[in-house]
Amino acid sequence: MSTQAADPFAMYGYENRPPRMGFFTDTSVCIGCKACEVACKEWNHVPEDGLNLTGMSYDNTVGLGADTWRHVAFIEQRKPAPPGPDGQLRWLMASDVCKHCTHAACLDVCPTGALFRTEFGTVVVQEDICNGCGYCVPACPYGVIDQRQDDGRVWKCTLCYDRLGDGMEPACAKACPTDSIQFGPLDELRERAARRVDALHEAGVADARLYGEDPHDGVGGDGAFFLLLDEPEVYGLPPDPVVTTRDIASMWRHVAAAAATLTAAAAASFAATLIGRRR
């Protein structure tokens, strides 16, 4: 497990902190309007990330990146979609974002402190401290963090940290016309999401499931979780994400044991050589 405690605030010394805040994205009501993408770019001054269609339906950015902090995926499927005949085409749309993991490997590997845990439980990059080492890029189990080619620094969703400090909701949630993106205290969002899944199951949507809401999963639960209508892989999400730094402590123990063994062997060899020479 990560070097962070189960409570993401425990090692950061926050007192009288607000509740942990997050996103619940209900993909069942996403209409693919991309208002979240536009609002994110406008508020955070995120550069343009490509205006050409990729051939993946109406997707023009493919995935999250340094210049794409919100990404709306369009998944076209040929499968039964009631009401209608078998084989009817259905569209799955989902707005992806940084997961703000409870056990965030990017925090573990950052050598400068550019990545930090806020009082709201979110994970933010300080661009003026980032040195562009890129250690956090492969550490992220979701492939969210990315470096800009022009300066090498990493950029990602901040969950609009500046807006939270003023009591405002993130720009993407504010702009979402269907409330697909919902913002609030994480515990309340999890309860709301569970009720939503139950309602969809009662309505006959058997494939509805939550992703990233479980505090006991491989990353300790996500601060931004989702309601999906198919397997995570369909949306380009890992089925069982695990914090990539979970084995660091045991790795160092094995390294220390190996080093001690080599040192002892070298000392024994040196001692044997001295004894042999004296004879």
C-alpha positions as CSV (number, residue, x, y, z in Angstrom):
1,M,0.0,0.0,0.0
2,S,1.1,3.6,-0.5
3,T,3.1,5.4,2.2
4,Q,0.1,7.6,2.8
5,A,-2.3,6.6,5.6
6,A,-5.9,5.5,4.9
7,D,-6.9,9.0,5.9
8,P,-5.5,11.2,3.1
9,F,-5.3,14.2,5.5
10,A,-3.4,12.3,8.3
11,M,0.1,13.2,7.2
12,Y,-0.6,16.8,6.2
13,G,-1.5,18.4,9.5
14,Y,-4.7,20.0,8.5
15,E,-6.8,21.1,11.5
16,N,-10.5,22.0,11.5
17,R,-10.5,21.0,7.8
18,P,-13.6,21.0,5.6
19,P,-15.1,17.7,4.5
20,R,-13.4,15.9,1.7
21,M,-14.8,17.2,-1.6
22,G,-15.1,15.4,-4.9
23,F,-16.9,14.6,-8.1
24,F,-19.6,12.0,-8.9
25,T,-20.0,11.7,-12.7
26,D,-23.2,10.0,-13.7
27,T,-22.6,8.9,-17.3
28,S,-26.2,7.8,-17.7
29,V,-27.3,11.4,-18.2
30,C,-24.2,12.7,-20.0
31,I,-25.2,14.1,-23.4
32,G,-21.7,14.7,-24.8
33,C,-22.2,18.5,-25.1
34,K,-18.6,19.2,-23.9
35,A,-19.6,22.1,-21.8
36,C,-17.4,20.8,-19.1
37,E,-14.4,20.7,-21.4
38,V,-15.0,24.3,-22.4
39,A,-15.6,25.6,-18.9
40,C,-12.5,23.9,-17.6
41,K,-10.4,25.5,-20.3
42,E,-11.8,28.9,-19.9
43,W,-11.5,29.1,-16.1
44,N,-8.1,27.5,-15.9
45,H,-6.6,29.0,-19.1
46,V,-5.8,25.5,-20.5
47,P,-4.4,25.7,-24.0
48,E,-6.2,24.4,-27.1
49,D,-5.6,20.7,-27.5
50,G,-6.6,19.9,-31.0
51,L,-9.6,20.7,-33.2
52,N,-9.4,17.7,-35.6
53,L,-11.7,14.7,-35.2
54,T,-9.9,11.5,-34.4
55,G,-12.2,9.0,-36.1
56,M,-13.4,7.9,-32.6
57,S,-17.0,9.2,-33.1
58,Y,-17.1,12.9,-32.0
59,D,-14.0,12.6,-29.8
60,N,-11.3,15.1,-30.8
61,T,-8.9,14.7,-27.9
62,V,-8.8,10.9,-27.3
63,G,-7.9,11.1,-23.6
64,L,-6.8,13.3,-20.7
65,G,-3.5,15.2,-20.9
66,A,-1.6,18.3,-20.0
67,D,-3.9,20.4,-22.1
68,T,-7.1,18.2,-21.6
69,W,-8.2,18.2,-18.0
70,R,-11.7,17.1,-18.8
71,H,-12.3,14.6,-21.6
72,V,-15.7,13.6,-23.0
73,A,-15.5,10.1,-24.5
74,F,-18.0,8.9,-27.1
75,I,-18.3,5.1,-27.3
76,E,-20.5,3.7,-30.1
77,Q,-21.8,0.2,-29.5
78,R,-23.8,-2.2,-31.6
79,K,-25.7,-4.1,-29.0
80,P,-29.2,-4.5,-27.6
81,A,-30.4,-1.2,-26.3
82,P,-34.1,-1.2,-25.2
83,P,-36.4,0.0,-26.5
84,G,-35.6,-1.2,-30.0
85,P,-34.4,-4.2,-32.0
86,D,-31.3,-6.2,-31.2
87,G,-28.2,-4.7,-32.6
88,Q,-29.4,-1.1,-32.3
89,L,-26.5,1.4,-32.0
90,R,-26.1,3.0,-28.7
91,W,-23.9,5.9,-27.6
92,L,-22.1,5.8,-24.2
93,M,-20.8,9.2,-23.2
94,A,-18.6,10.0,-20.2
95,S,-16.7,13.0,-19.0
96,D,-13.4,11.7,-17.6
97,V,-11.1,13.6,-15.1
98,C,-8.3,13.1,-12.6
99,K,-9.4,10.8,-9.9
100,H,-7.8,12.6,-7.0
101,C,-6.9,9.2,-5.4
102,T,-6.9,8.6,-1.7
103,H,-3.6,6.8,-2.1
104,A,-2.0,9.0,-4.7
105,A,1.3,7.6,-6.1
106,C,2.1,10.9,-7.8
107,L,2.4,12.4,-4.3
108,D,4.7,9.6,-3.2
109,V,7.2,10.1,-6.1
110,C,7.3,13.9,-6.5
111,P,10.8,15.0,-5.3
112,T,10.0,18.7,-5.1
113,G,6.6,18.9,-3.3
114,A,5.0,20.4,-6.5
115,L,2.2,17.9,-6.0
116,F,0.3,18.4,-2.7
117,R,-2.8,17.3,-0.9
118,T,-5.2,20.2,-0.3
119,E,-7.4,20.7,2.7
120,F,-10.3,19.5,0.6
121,G,-8.6,16.2,0.0
122,T,-7.8,16.9,-3.7
123,V,-4.4,16.6,-5.3
124,V,-3.0,19.7,-7.0
125,V,0.2,20.5,-9.0
126,Q,2.0,23.7,-8.2
127,E,3.4,24.6,-11.6
128,D,5.9,27.1,-10.2
129,I,7.6,24.3,-8.2
130,C,7.4,21.4,-10.7
131,N,10.8,20.7,-12.2
132,G,9.6,18.6,-15.0
133,C,11.2,15.4,-13.8
134,G,8.2,13.4,-15.0
135,Y,8.3,10.8,-12.2
136,C,4.6,11.2,-11.5
137,V,3.6,10.4,-15.1
138,P,4.3,6.6,-15.0
139,A,3.3,6.6,-11.3
140,C,-0.4,7.4,-12.0
141,P,-2.4,4.2,-12.4
142,Y,-4.9,6.0,-14.6
143,G,-2.5,7.6,-17.0
144,V,-3.9,11.1,-16.1
145,I,-0.8,13.2,-15.5
146,D,1.0,14.5,-18.6
147,Q,3.8,16.9,-19.4
148,R,3.5,19.8,-21.8
149,Q,6.0,19.6,-24.6
150,D,6.9,23.3,-24.5
151,D,8.1,23.4,-20.9
152,G,8.1,19.8,-19.6
153,R,6.1,20.5,-16.6
154,V,3.1,18.4,-15.6
155,W,-0.5,19.7,-15.6
156,K,-3.8,18.2,-14.6
157,C,-7.2,18.9,-13.0
158,T,-7.0,20.8,-9.7
159,L,-10.8,20.4,-9.0
160,C,-10.7,24.2,-9.3
161,Y,-8.9,24.7,-6.1
162,D,-9.1,28.4,-6.3
163,R,-12.9,28.3,-6.7
164,L,-13.2,25.9,-3.7
165,G,-11.4,28.4,-1.5
166,D,-14.1,31.0,-2.4
167,G,-17.0,28.6,-1.7
168,M,-17.7,28.0,-5.4
169,E,-18.2,24.7,-7.2
170,P,-15.7,23.6,-10.0
171,A,-16.3,25.2,-13.4
172,C,-17.1,21.9,-15.1
173,A,-19.8,21.0,-12.6
174,K,-21.2,24.5,-12.8
175,A,-21.5,24.3,-16.6
176,C,-22.9,20.7,-16.8
177,P,-26.6,21.1,-18.1
178,T,-27.8,17.7,-17.0
179,D,-26.0,17.4,-13.6
180,S,-24.0,14.5,-15.0
181,I,-21.1,16.0,-13.1
182,Q,-22.0,16.5,-9.5
183,F,-19.8,18.1,-6.9
184,G,-20.0,18.0,-3.1
185,P,-18.8,16.2,0.1
186,L,-17.5,12.8,-1.0
187,D,-19.5,10.9,1.6
188,E,-22.7,12.5,0.5
189,L,-21.9,11.8,-3.2
190,R,-21.3,8.1,-2.5
191,E,-24.7,7.8,-0.8
192,R,-26.3,9.6,-3.7
193,A,-24.6,7.4,-6.2
194,A,-25.7,4.2,-4.5
195,R,-29.3,5.4,-4.6
196,R,-28.9,6.2,-8.3
197,V,-27.6,2.8,-9.1
198,D,-30.5,1.2,-7.3
199,A,-32.9,3.3,-9.2
200,L,-31.4,2.3,-12.5
201,H,-31.4,-1.4,-11.6
202,E,-35.1,-1.1,-10.8
203,A,-35.7,0.6,-14.1
204,G,-34.1,-2.4,-15.9
205,V,-30.6,-1.0,-16.5
206,A,-28.8,-4.1,-15.2
207,D,-25.3,-3.0,-16.3
208,A,-25.2,0.2,-14.2
209,R,-22.4,0.1,-11.7
210,L,-20.1,2.4,-9.8
211,Y,-16.4,2.8,-10.4
212,G,-13.9,4.3,-8.0
213,E,-16.2,4.7,-5.1
214,D,-14.9,1.9,-2.9
215,P,-12.6,3.0,-0.1
216,H,-11.2,-0.5,-0.1
217,D,-10.0,-0.7,-3.7
218,G,-6.4,-0.6,-4.9
219,V,-6.1,3.2,-4.5
220,G,-8.2,3.6,-1.4
221,G,-11.2,5.0,-3.4
222,D,-11.2,7.9,-5.8
223,G,-12.1,11.5,-5.0
224,A,-13.7,11.6,-8.5
225,F,-15.8,8.5,-9.2
226,F,-18.3,7.4,-11.9
227,L,-21.5,5.6,-12.6
228,L,-20.9,3.5,-15.7
229,L,-23.2,1.6,-18.0
230,D,-20.7,-1.0,-19.1
231,E,-17.3,-2.5,-18.1
232,P,-14.6,0.1,-17.2
233,E,-12.4,-1.1,-20.1
234,V,-15.1,0.1,-22.5
235,Y,-14.5,3.6,-21.2
236,G,-10.7,3.3,-21.3
237,L,-10.5,2.9,-17.5
238,P,-8.4,0.2,-15.8
239,P,-10.6,-2.5,-14.3
240,D,-8.6,-2.8,-11.1
241,P,-6.3,0.2,-10.5
242,V,-3.6,-0.2,-7.9
243,V,-1.4,2.5,-6.4
244,T,1.9,2.0,-8.1
245,T,4.0,2.8,-5.0
246,R,2.4,0.2,-2.8
247,D,5.5,-2.1,-2.8
248,I,8.1,0.7,-2.3
249,A,8.7,-0.1,1.4
250,S,9.1,-3.8,0.8
251,M,11.4,-3.1,-2.1
252,W,13.7,-1.0,0.0
253,R,13.7,-3.7,2.7
254,H,14.8,-6.3,0.1
255,V,17.4,-3.9,-1.2
256,A,18.7,-3.3,2.3
257,A,18.8,-7.0,2.9
258,A,20.7,-7.6,-0.3
259,A,23.2,-4.8,0.4
260,A,23.8,-6.2,3.9
261,T,24.3,-9.7,2.5
262,L,26.8,-8.4,-0.1
263,T,28.6,-6.3,2.5
264,A,28.9,-9.4,4.8
265,A,30.1,-11.5,1.9
266,A,32.7,-8.9,0.9
267,A,33.9,-8.6,4.5
268,A,34.2,-12.4,4.9
269,S,36.1,-12.7,1.6
270,F,38.5,-9.9,2.6
271,A,39.0,-11.5,6.0
272,A,39.7,-14.9,4.4
273,T,42.2,-13.3,2.1
274,L,44.1,-11.6,5.0
275,I,44.2,-14.9,6.9
276,G,45.5,-16.7,3.8
277,R,48.3,-14.2,3.3
278,R,49.4,-14.4,7.0
279,R,49.7,-18.2,6.6
